[in-house]
């Protein structure tokens, strides 16, 4: 199976091609906060060229669906849908929370794991996984202190752009986290691996926002209408 993976949800523009028999054929990730729209298609073209594959040889396209940047999510989702239509192959979505968690759970699924992504204004997007990768706290946006309370049982691992935010608020009476990994974007190779392992690819990818955008249209901001 050959999978093209795309991630523009957070602070990187990334793409990878995975062949389940040969491994990762090509992969590239460029750190960036803005500019995903201009960078993504040239990056995908390079990765596909390095993999020496035409798009028609892909079996599926996997893309991160958030939570993350509203603009970044739209860029990745639009590219994945367009490639899927052009190649006649399915596109489907994976959450950034699952992508952050995957390598840690694969390495050791006996230790709890909290994924925390900076949602700004002292909030994080949070998901907590228990032994075996079982979800203990479903994806949500919460204040940092609430995230700490939800994840401070035992000595969990914390990963994501909000990991240091949780670590700073960690209660002194609790066991310290086993690991604090403050990476700003998921490993694109693991997005590809999750894409290859997915069973249901029939549902088109949709964004997982978890919160409304900060910018509101004039009517929503209370501007008088004529």
Secondary structure, 3 states (H helix, E strand, C coil): CEEEEEECCCCEEEEEEEECCCEEEEEEEEECCCCHHHHHHHHHHHHHHHHCCCHHHCCEEEEECCCCCHHHHHHHHHHHHHHHHHHCCEEEEECHHHHHHHHHHHHCCCCCEEEEEEEECCEEEEEEECHHHCEEEEEEEEEHHHHHHHHCCCCCEEECCCHHHHHHCCCCCCCCCCEEECCCCCCHHHHHHHHHHCCCCCCCCCCCCCCCCCCCCCCCCCCCCC
